[in-house]
Amino acid sequence: MVDYHIHTILSDGKSTHEECLQYALKSGLQEIGFSDHVCLKFPDWATRKAHFEKMKSIFLDLKQRKNLPFSIKFGIEADYLRGLEKAIQKSIALFPVDYVIGSIHYIGDWNFDTHPKDYKHVDINQFYIDYFQLLDECSRSGLFDILGHIDIPKKFGYYPSFSLKPYYEKMAKVFAQSDIVYELNTSGLDRTCKAFYPDDDFIKTCFNQNVPVTLGSDAHRASDIGKYFNQAVEKLKAVGYRKIAVFNQRKRNFILL
């Protein structure tokens, strides 16, 4: 079991690296990965540019730890922003990462992930169409190793009037063509939508297209590390998955579930 999606106080997490390590000691995980936000819009929930060197320094220190029952991996969760692909690539190159999670939190200048009140005057159908277009571009960009919370528009319980299955089918084919991994992100169970990201139909569609999967809790507190993972593994096995993707220095491998 691995948890590749953990935030710390360097971005919008509430726990330090050390607190996360202490909790992970009780988790039974084989690998944990820190993946604080790096967003070139520099919102208050992302790592400040002035802290980039600190992030690297902390990671290099953690790599020196001995006798831990799990491996520590260094990732970042980088926002995909249309038109800023070269700048994103340069920012990623600043870090000695094992993997990069590509996520979408913005449509234009709207941070749709943060304020549910912003949805009152939104055309939800168009919102989903715009999101999946960005997810398509994000997947094809070649910038990322893992796609984060791939159906996050449902976070606050808003859904389009049309079926999403054609979008799932299209995106799963794009993921396969792009040779990219998606995460089963368990944090959605604690959101308004009360569901994993992605939903069952999306997971099945990805499996049918042989798209690899990994696990992430999206923990913002140490106590959320590995949360709901037993349910997640059961779900993946029920669909047919028998292995999950792991990373080292941006090279992908697999371990058995």
C-alpha positions in Angstrom: 0.0 0.0 0.0 1.3 3.5 -0.9 -0.1 6.9 -0.2 1.3 9.4 -2.8 -0.9 12.4 -2.0 0.1 14.0 1.3 0.2 17.7 2.0 2.1 19.4 4.7 2.4 22.9 6.2 4.5 23.9 3.2 1.2 24.3 1.3 -2.3 23.8 2.7 -1.6 20.9 5.0 -2.0 21.2 8.8 0.8 18.8 9.8 4.6 18.9 9.6 6.6 16.3 7.7 7.6 14.9 11.1 4.1 14.5 12.3 3.2 12.8 9.1 6.1 10.4 9.5 5.0 9.5 13.1 1.5 8.8 12.0 2.7 6.8 9.0 4.7 4.5 11.3 1.3 3.1 12.5 -0.2 2.9 9.1 1.3 -0.2 7.6 2.1 1.6 4.3 5.0 0.5 2.1 5.6 4.0 0.7 4.5 7.5 1.5 4.9 10.5 -0.8 4.8 14.1 0.1 3.2 16.2 -2.7 2.6 19.8 -1.7 0.9 22.1 -4.1 3.0 24.0 -6.7 0.7 26.4 -8.6 2.1 29.2 -10.7 -0.9 31.4 -9.7 0.5 31.2 -6.2 -2.7 31.1 -4.3 -2.6 30.9 -0.5 -3.0 27.1 -0.5 0.2 26.5 -2.6 3.8 26.5 -1.6 5.3 29.9 -1.9 8.2 30.4 -4.3 10.4 31.5 -1.4 9.9 28.1 0.2 10.9 26.0 -2.8 14.5 25.6 -1.5 13.1 24.7 1.9 11.0 22.0 0.4 14.0 20.5 -1.4 16.1 20.7 1.8 13.5 19.0 3.9 13.2 16.2 1.4 16.9 15.6 1.1 17.1 15.4 4.9 14.2 12.9 5.0 16.0 10.8 2.5 18.8 10.3 5.0 16.4 8.7 7.5 17.3 5.1 8.2 15.4 2.1 9.7 12.0 3.4 8.6 9.5 0.6 7.7 8.4 2.5 4.6 10.0 4.4 1.7 9.7 8.1 1.5 9.0 9.6 -1.9 9.1 13.2 -3.0 6.4 14.5 -5.3 4.6 17.7 -6.0 1.0 18.4 -7.0 1.4 20.8 -9.9 -1.6 22.7 -11.3 -2.2 22.4 -15.1 -2.7 25.9 -16.4 -3.4 26.3 -20.1 -0.8 28.3 -21.9 1.8 28.0 -19.1 3.1 24.5 -20.0 6.7 25.7 -20.5 6.7 27.6 -17.2 5.2 24.6 -15.4 7.9 22.4 -16.9 10.6 24.8 -15.6 9.0 24.8 -12.1 9.0 21.0 -12.0 12.6 20.9 -13.0 13.5 22.8 -9.8 12.7 19.7 -7.7 14.4 16.3 -7.5 11.0 14.6 -7.6 10.0 10.9 -7.8 6.7 11.8 -9.4 4.5 14.8 -10.3 0.7 14.8 -9.8 -1.1 16.9 -12.4 -4.3 18.5 -11.1 -6.8 21.0 -12.2 -8.1 23.5 -9.7 -8.7 26.5 -12.0 -10.9 27.2 -15.0 -9.5 30.5 -16.2 -9.2 32.6 -13.1 -11.9 30.7 -11.2 -10.5 28.5 -8.4 -13.5 26.1 -8.5 -12.1 23.8 -5.8 -12.3 26.3 -3.0 -15.6 28.2 -2.7 -18.9 26.3 -3.1 -20.8 29.7 -3.0 -19.1 30.5 -6.4 -21.3 27.9 -8.0 -24.6 29.8 -7.6 -24.4 31.4 -11.0 -22.4 28.8 -12.9 -23.7 26.8 -15.9 -22.9 23.4 -14.5 -23.1 21.7 -17.8 -20.5 24.1 -19.4 -18.4 23.8 -16.2 -18.0 20.0 -16.8 -17.4 20.4 -20.5 -14.7 23.0 -19.8 -13.1 20.8 -17.0 -12.9 17.7 -19.2 -11.3 19.7 -22.0 -8.6 20.9 -19.6 -8.2 17.3 -18.3 -7.6 16.2 -21.9 -4.9 18.8 -22.4 -3.4 18.1 -19.0 -3.2 14.4 -19.8 -1.6 15.0 -23.2 0.9 17.6 -22.0 3.6 15.1 -21.0 4.3 17.1 -17.9 2.8 14.7 -15.3 3.2 11.2 -14.1 -0.1 10.9 -12.2 -3.5 12.7 -12.7 -5.0 13.9 -9.4 -8.7 13.6 -8.5 -9.9 13.3 -12.1 -13.6 13.9 -11.5 -13.2 16.7 -8.9 -16.0 18.9 -10.4 -18.4 16.8 -8.3 -16.7 17.8 -5.0 -19.6 20.1 -3.9 -22.3 17.9 -5.1 -23.0 19.6 -8.5 -23.6 17.3 -11.5 -24.4 18.0 -15.1 -27.8 17.1 -16.7 -26.1 14.8 -19.3 -24.4 11.4 -18.9 -20.7 11.5 -18.1 -20.0 8.1 -19.5 -19.0 9.3 -23.0 -16.5 11.6 -21.3 -15.2 8.8 -19.1 -14.7 6.7 -22.3 -13.0 9.5 -24.1 -10.7 10.4 -21.2 -9.7 6.8 -20.5 -8.5 6.4 -24.1 -6.6 9.7 -23.8 -5.0 8.4 -20.5 -4.0 5.2 -22.2 -2.5 7.0 -25.2 -0.6 9.4 -22.9 0.7 6.5 -20.8 -0.3 8.2 -17.6 -1.4 7.0 -14.2 -4.5 8.2 -12.4 -5.0 8.1 -8.6 -7.8 6.6 -6.7 -8.2 9.6 -4.3 -10.1 8.7 -1.2 -10.6 12.2 0.1 -13.9 12.6 -1.7 -15.7 10.5 1.0 -15.2 13.5 3.3 -16.5 16.0 0.8 -20.1 17.0 -0.1 -20.1 14.4 -2.9 -19.4 11.5 -0.4 -17.6 9.5 -3.1 -14.1 8.6 -4.1 -12.4 10.4 -7.0 -13.1 8.9 -9.6 -16.5 7.3 -9.3 -17.0 3.6 -10.0 -17.9 3.9 -13.7 -14.8 6.0 -14.4 -12.6 3.4 -12.6 -14.2 0.6 -14.6 -13.7 2.5 -17.9 -10.0 3.2 -17.0 -9.5 -0.5 -16.2 -11.0 -1.5 -19.5 -8.5 0.7 -21.3 -5.6 -0.7 -19.2 -4.9 2.6 -17.5 -2.7 2.2 -14.4 -3.8 3.4 -11.0 -2.2 4.4 -7.8 -3.5 5.5 -4.4 -3.7 8.9 -2.7 -5.5 10.1 0.4 -5.0 13.8 -0.3 -4.2 14.0 3.4 -4.1 17.5 4.8 -3.6 16.2 8.3 -1.4 13.4 9.4 -4.4 11.5 10.7 -5.8 11.3 7.1 -2.8 9.4 5.7 -4.1 6.1 4.3 -7.7 6.9 5.2 -10.3 4.6 3.6 -7.6 2.6 1.9 -9.1 -0.7 2.8 -12.2 0.3 0.9 -10.2 1.6 -2.0 -8.2 -1.6 -2.4 -11.4 -3.6 -2.3 -13.0 -1.4 -4.9 -9.9 -1.7 -7.2 -9.8 -5.5 -6.8 -13.5 -5.8 -7.5 -13.0 -4.0 -10.8 -10.1 -6.2 -11.7 -7.0 -4.3 -10.8 -4.2 -6.5 -9.3 -1.4 -4.0 -9.1 -0.8 -0.3 -8.5 1.8 2.1 -9.9 4.8 3.3 -7.8 7.5 5.7 -8.8 11.2 6.4 -8.2 12.9 9.3 -9.9 10.0 9.6 -12.3 10.3 5.9 -13.4 7.2 3.8 -13.0 7.0 0.4 -11.6 4.2 -1.7 -10.1 3.5 -3.6 -6.8 0.8 -6.1 -6.2 -2.4 -5.1 -4.3 
